[in-house]
Amino acid sequence: MNYGKVSITKQNNTIDCQPIKATQLGRSDSAWRNGYGMPSDGKDTNSQNQPTRKLTKNAKSIIIYFSRSGSTELLASKIAQETDADILEIVVKDSYSGNYQKTLSRANSERESENYPELNMSVPDLSQYQNVYLGYPIWAMTLSHPMTAFLEAYGNQLSGKKIAPFMTEGGYGQGDSVQRIREILREQGATKNTFTSALVVDGNKVDKSDKRVDKWVEQVK
């Protein structure tokens, strides 16, 4: 297991001492268009960064997240600052295109075929954690595919844990994403899970979500 220090600052938009890029922040609702057409850097927010990975020996909580265009990563950083949880970024072998239409086409194909992306990451033993924060963007009113792939591969390690879902979305809500998490965990043999209420934030307003994050984290604890 690799251990490292983490520096997370709400004001400076950094995670693990690395900058967070989220071009949608500050855009008006009309300019943001519910996330339609939103580009990414083509490396799922990691073109200039190493995947976020903070693992310690004693943490009882871990934040596991996927972010394509940066807003979910920023939300994860805010939760991390309030919890001092470990952090693990979900990384896929073949990053999604920076072009929105190409990503949309790929995501539609993956959803229709149920052929989800291959992961490219090392996952630690999750037995030490009591609380698991799962972060993802909403895609087509459901769970984004990298999180689906992660849960299908490692959901069997999450038995008995408190699951705290958080997500960014395009203004239409969480869809059936939490239901999908429950279904996948059951399919993978996880039992005795408890679920908190979900934290749902518009993708262009994550930088203004500090009070909501603080209140939600207190409820999770």
Residue pairs with C-beta under 8 A, 6 or more apart in sequence:
1 55
1 124
1 125
2 53
2 55
3 55
3 56
3 57
4 16
4 53
4 54
4 55
5 17
5 54
6 15
6 16
6 17
6 54
6 80
6 87
7 14
7 16
7 17
8 14
8 15
8 16
8 77
8 80
8 81
9 77
9 81
10 77
10 78
10 81
10 210
13 19
13 20
13 22
13 74
13 77
13 207
14 20
14 77
15 52
15 73
15 74
15 76
15 77
15 80
15 87
16 49
16 50
16 52
16 53
16 54
16 87
18 48
18 49
18 50
18 52
19 48
19 49
20 45
20 70
20 73
20 74
20 77
21 41
21 45
21 70
22 69
22 70
22 71
22 73
22 74
22 203
22 206
22 207
23 38
23 39
23 69
23 70
24 32
24 35
24 38
24 69
24 70
24 71
24 203
24 204
25 70
25 71
25 74
25 204
25 205
25 206
25 207
26 204
26 207
27 204
28 204
29 171
29 204
32 38
32 203
32 204
34 170
34 171
34 172
35 169
35 170
35 171
35 203
35 204
36 100
36 170
37 100
37 101
38 69
38 100
38 203
39 69
39 98
39 99
39 100
40 68
40 69
40 70
40 96
40 97
40 98
40 103
41 47
41 48
41 98
42 95
42 96
42 97
42 98
42 99
43 95
43 98
44 66
44 67
44 68
44 91
44 92
44 95
44 96
44 146
45 67
45 68
45 69
45 70
45 73
46 89
46 91
46 95
51 89
51 91
51 121
52 73
52 76
52 87
52 88
52 89
53 87
53 88
53 89
54 80
54 86
54 87
54 88
55 86
55 88
55 124
56 86
57 128
58 128
59 84
59 85
59 86
59 128
59 129
60 128
60 129
60 130
60 131
61 83
61 84
61 85
61 86
61 129
61 130
61 131
61 132
61 133
62 85
62 86
62 87
62 88
62 126
62 129
62 131
62 132
62 133
63 76
63 79
63 80
63 83
63 85
63 86
63 87
63 88
63 133
63 135
64 88
64 89
64 90
64 132
64 133
64 134
64 135
64 150
65 72
65 73
65 76
65 87
65 88
65 89
65 90
65 133
65 134
65 135
65 136
66 72
66 89
66 90
66 135
66 136
66 137
66 144
66 146
66 147
66 150
67 73
67 74
67 76
67 89
67 135
67 137
68 96
68 103
68 137
68 144
69 137
69 203
71 137
71 168
71 201
71 203
71 204
71 206
72 135
72 136
72 137
72 166
72 167
72 168
72 203
72 206
73 89
74 206
74 207
75 135
75 166
75 168
75 199
75 201
75 206
75 209
75 213
76 87
76 133
76 135
76 166
78 206
78 209
78 210
78 213
79 85
79 133
79 135
79 166
79 199
79 213
79 217
80 87
82 213
82 214
82 217
83 133
83 217
83 221
85 131
85 133
86 129
88 121
88 123
88 124
89 121
90 119
90 121
90 146
90 147
90 149
90 150
91 119
91 120
91 121
92 117
92 118
92 119
92 120
92 146
92 149
93 117
93 118
93 119
93 120
94 117
94 118
96 103
96 106
96 107
97 103
97 106
107 139
107 140
107 144
107 145
108 140
109 115
110 116
110 117
110 145
111 139
111 140
111 142
111 145
116 145
116 146
116 148
116 149
116 152
117 145
117 146
117 149
118 149
119 146
119 149
119 150
119 153
123 153
123 154
125 157
126 132
126 154
126 157
126 158
126 161
127 157
129 161
130 161
130 162
131 161
131 162
131 164
131 220
131 221
132 158
132 161
132 162
132 163
132 164
133 164
133 165
133 166
133 220
134 147
134 151
134 163
134 164
134 165
134 166
134 181
135 165
135 166
135 167
136 143
136 144
136 146
136 147
136 165
136 167
136 177
137 144
137 167
137 168
137 169
137 203
138 144
138 167
138 168
138 169
138 170
138 172
138 173
138 174
138 175
138 177
139 145
140 175
141 172
141 173
141 175
141 176
141 177
142 175
142 176
142 177
142 180
143 176
143 177
143 180
143 181
147 181
148 180
148 184
151 158
151 181
151 184
151 185
151 188
152 184
152 187
152 188
155 184
155 185
155 187
155 188
155 189
155 190
156 188
156 189
156 190
157 190
158 185
158 190
158 193
159 189
159 190
159 191
159 192
159 193
160 191
160 192
160 193
161 193
161 194
162 193
162 194
162 195
162 196
162 220
163 181
163 185
163 193
163 194
163 195
163 196
164 195
164 196
164 199
164 220
165 174
165 177
165 178
165 181
165 195
165 196
165 198
165 199
166 198
166 199
166 200
166 201
166 216
167 174
167 177
167 198
167 199
167 200
167 201
168 201
168 202
168 203
168 206
169 175
169 200
169 201
169 202
169 203
170 202
170 203
171 202
173 200
174 198
174 200
177 198
178 195
178 198
181 195
182 193
182 195
185 193
196 219
196 220
197 216
197 219
199 212
199 213
199 216
201 209
201 212
